[in-house]
Amino acid sequence: MIIDTTEVQAINSFSRPESLKEVYGLIWLLVPIFTTVSGITIGVLVIVWLEREISAGIQRRIGPEYAGPLGILQALADGTKLLFKEDLLPSRGDTRLFSIGPSIAVISILLSYSVIPFGHHLVLADLSIGVFLWIAISSIAPIGLLMSGYGSNNKYSFLGGLRAAAQSISYEIPLTPCVLSISLLSNSSSTVDIVEAQSKYGFWGWNLWRQPIGFIVFIISSLAECERLPFDLPEAEEELVAGYQTEYSGIKFGLFYVASYLNLLISSLFVTVLYFGGWNISIPYISIPELFEINKFEINKTDGIFGTTIGIFITLAKAYLFLFISIATRWTLPRMRMDQLLNLGWKFLLPISLGNILLTTSFQLLSL
């Protein structure tokens, strides 16, 4: 059999561009994911630094100041220390559950960032069920905490895991009707559609004014979901020896630490998207287009680099405003008892959230 060399060269010249296109396509597919993960990592480092500075200011003491200028590298130094610490395993515990638990807690929260819109076209996945996908994915995190407590073979850790699961279930149920009320007002469950529905009437079109009761219930439930004070019973050091984290050390303990701040950041972003108009500025007496002498349509539709940058900045500014409230709450309010926590979720917030969705549905039917 005789093979013509010109045909071989033609085949090679045809296959190389095709393979290069596949490689470039794969790279461009991974670039948004790596960009989002990098931004989230930087955001978590900023939150840790802000919490230490704000807590120091509230308690009138000096915060971190030696690791980098103004102590901004303190979180990075703590992460490096945890990375090089010895990773201990309980001798009589379930090693597989013990190792998988922290990963489930982190991965389930990271997946929720895929539906967060930072701009008009700046979202990883614009799904029609975006907000309910977040609720479904966030319900997986308590399973990881329960696995960690059970795999530790420690009664204090197991009790902390049970408290975490009970607390998450108690406050995820009131949170869901609040999200459903927003979907009814926006006629969509897509996060992008919810933001655009609020932009029709500017500042006064925010769901904050149309759903004040749902907003309050959502904030309380999200704080309980993030296990922040006064709802930090699963890891109350004075009661449970750090709860489900008792037997953990090194990088696995660091994963729990990162997961708590990831959850706090995603909750703040969802508050921004659902109640504060997302990437739209829409603040009275402040006109960004006139200030920079550009077309207002570019800001609203986030066309171009400037519009995208403004959209990201506005979204993060609103989210960090809620983060400041969460951090200040931690150092202001005392911890609740377990019975008080469950009573607040089941006997108070759940009836209010159900009444809120009934009122919302009634108004929507009357407006038809």
N, C-alpha and C positions, 0 to 999 in steps of 0.2 A: 504493500500500500504506500503510495507516494503522496506526501502532504505538501501542499504549496506553501512556501514561507510567507508569501504576501497575504494569504488567507489567515495564517496564524497571527501576523502582525495586526491585521484588521480586527480580528477577534480580541486581541489584547488591548488595542486602542479603544475598542468599544466597551470592554469590561472595566477598564480603569476609571473612566469618568463615572460609570454607574456606581462602582464601589465607593468612589469619593463622595458622590451625592448621598449615599446611604450613611456614610460616616458623618458628613456635615449635618444631615437630618437628625441623626442621633444626638450630636452635640447640641444643636439648637433645641432639641427636646429636653435635654438635661439642664440647659442654662437657666431657664426660669425656676426650676426646682432648687438648684444650688444657690441661686440668688435669694430666693425666699428663705431657705434654711440659714444662709449667712446673715440676712437681715434679722431673722428671729433670734439668732444667737447673740448678735450685737444688742438687740432690744432687751434680752434677758440680762446681759451684763449691765446695761444702763439701769434696769429696774433694781438690781441688787445694790448698785451704788446709790441710787436715789433713796431706797428704803433705809440704808444705813445713815445717809446724811439727814433725811427727814426725822428719823427716830432720834438721832443725836440732837437735832434742833429742838424737838419736843421735850426731851429730857434734860436739855441745857448741859450738854457734854460735848466733847470733841469726837467727831467721827473719824473715819479712815483718812489718813493724811500722808502716809509714808510710801505706799505702793503707787508710784506714779504721781504726776501733778494732781493735787487735790484728792488723792486717793482713788483715782478712776480705775486703776489697775488692781484694786483689792480683790474684786470678784475673780479676775483671771488668776491671781496668786492663790486664792483658795481652791479654784478648780485644779490648778497644777499640783497643789499639795494632796488633794484627794486622789488624783490620778496616780501618784507614786506611793500612796499608802498601801499597806498589805491588804489584800482581799481575803477576808476570813469567811469560812463556811461552817455552819453548825454541824457538829459531828453526828448528831442523831436526827437532823432535819431532812426534809426532802430537797435534795440539791437542785433538781430540775425546776421545781416550783420556785425555789429560793432565787434562782438565777433569772428565770423568765419574768417574774413579777415586775421588777423595775422597768424592763424593756416594754412590756405591755402598757404600763402607765405613761411612758414617754411617747411611744409610737401612736397611741390612740389620740393623744392631744395634738401631735404634729400633723396628723392627717386632717384635723379640723381647719388648719390654716389654708387648705386648698380652696375653700369657698369664700374667703375674705376678700372683698374688692377694695383695693387701694386707689383705684381710679376707674374711669369708664371702661377701658379695655385692659385693665391691670388686675386680672384675677386668674388663678391657675385653672379653675373649673367653674364655669358659670352654669350651675345645675338648676333645674326647675324645682328641686327639693333641697336646696342648699342649707336652709336653716334646720330642717329636720334631719339632714345628714349629720350636722354638728351634734344634735341631741343624741342621735343613735350612736355615733362614734364615742362621744364623751361618756356614755353609759358603760363603755367597756373598761375604762380606767379603774373603777372600783373592783373589778374582777382581779386586776393585777395586784391591787393592794391586799385583797383577801387572800390571794395565792401567796403573797409575801409573808403575811402573818401566819398562815397555816404551815408554810414550808420552813419557818424558823424553828418550829417545835418549842415554842415559848408561849406560855399562857398569856403573858402580857402583850406580846406581839399579836397573838391570835385575837385577843380582846380588842386591840386597836384596829385590826383589820375588820372585825365585825362592826365596830363603831363607824368606821369609814364607809362601809357598804350601807349601813342603816341611814347614815346622814345623807349620803348621795341620793338614795332612793327617796327619802323624805322630802328633799328639796328639788329634785329633778321633776317630780310630778307637778308642783305648783308652777315651775318655770315653763313647762310645755304649753299650758293654756295661754300664758303671756305671749309666747312666740306665735301661737296660732291666731291670737287676736291681731297681731301685726300683719300676718299673712292675709287675714280677711280684709283689713283696711287697704292693703296694697294689691289685693286680687292676685297675689303670686307668692310663692315660697322661695323664689330666687333672691339672693342677697343683692344682686345688681338692680333688679326690678324694685326692690324695697327702697333702695337709696334714690332711684330715679322718681319713684312715686312721691317722695318727700320733697323733691326739688321743684315741684310744680308751683308751690306757693311760697318758696323761699324759707326764711327763718320760721315763719308761723306755720309752715307745713310739716315741721318736724313731728314725729310721733310722740315726742315728749309731752306736747300740749294736748294731743288727742287721746293719749293713754297714760295719764299720770299715775293711776292706781297700778296698772301693769308695770310701769317703770319702777316703782318702789318695790313691788314684789320681785321683779327681775333682779334688782340690785341685791336684795337680801338673799335670794336664792343663789345667785352667782357667788356671793361671798361664802355661803355655806358649801357650795360645790368646790370652791378653791381651798376650803379648810382654813380660812383666815379668821382671826379673832373678830368677834367673840365666838366663832364656830370652829375652833381648832381642837376639839375634843379627841379626834383620832390620834393626835400626836402630842397630847398634853404631857409635858415632861414631869410635872408635879404629880400626876396621877398614874401614868402608864409607862414610865421610863421610855419616852419617845415613841410609844405605840408600836406600829408595825415596822418601824425602822430600828428597833432595839438591837437586833443581831447583825445589822448591816455596817459595812465599813468600806473605805476606799471609793472606787468609782461607782459601785452600786448605790451607796449612800448618796453620792453626788447626783445620780440619775433621779432619785426622789426629790432632791433639792431643786434640780432643773425643772422637773415636771410640775412642781407647785408654782413656779414663776411662769412657766409656759401656759399653764391653765389660767393664771391671773391675767396674762396678756391677752389671751384669746377671749376671755370674758369681757375685757375692756374694749376690745375691737368690736365684739358683737353688740355691746351697748352703743358704741358709736354708729354702727351700721343700722341697728334697729330703731334707735330713738333720737340720734343726733344728726341725721342727714348724711352720714358717711363722708365722702370727699368734698361735698359742696360746702362752700364757706357760708353764704346765706346769713350773714350777721348784719343787723341794721346799722346804718351810718358808716359801714366799712365797705368801700368799693375797690376790690383788688384790680379790676380791669382799668379803672380810671387812674389808680395809683401808679400803675406801670405803663399806662398808655397803650394798652393792647385791647384786642377785640374780646368782648365778654363771652362770645360764643366759644372761643378757644378755651376759656377757663371751665365752662360748664361741660364741654365735651372732652376736655383734657386732650386736645390735639397738640402734638409737639412736645418737645422736651420740657418747656417751661410749664405747660399745663399739667403734665404728668408729675413734675416735681411738686407743684403746688398742691395737687391732689394727695400725694403721699404725705406731705407735711401737714395738711389739714387733718387727715385721718389720724396720724400719730399724735398730733397735738390734742385732739379730743380724747383719744384713748388714754394718754398720759394724764389728762385732767382727772379721769375716773380713777386711774392708778394712784394719784395723790390722795384721793378720798379714801381708797382702800387702805393705803399705808397709814394715813392719819387715824383711821378707825382702829387699826391694830394696836396702836399705842395710846388709845383713849378709853375704850370700853373694856369692862372685865369679862372674863370667860363665863359662858352659861353652863348650867348643869345639863346633864343628858336628858332628863325629863323635860326641862324647859325647852331644849332644842327640838325634841320631837313634838311637843305640844304646839310650838310655834309653827312648825311645818305642816302638821296634819290638821290641827284644830283652828288655825288662824289664817295662814297663807293660802292653803288649798281652797277653803270656801270663798275667799276673796277673789282668787284667780278664776274660779269657776263662775262666780257672779260677774266678773269683768268680761269674760268671753260671752256670756249670755247677753249682757248689755250691748256689746259690740255687734253681735249677730243681729240683735233686734234693730239697732240703728241702721245696719247695712240693709236689712230687709225693708225697712220703712223708706229708705232713700231710693229704692228701685222704682 
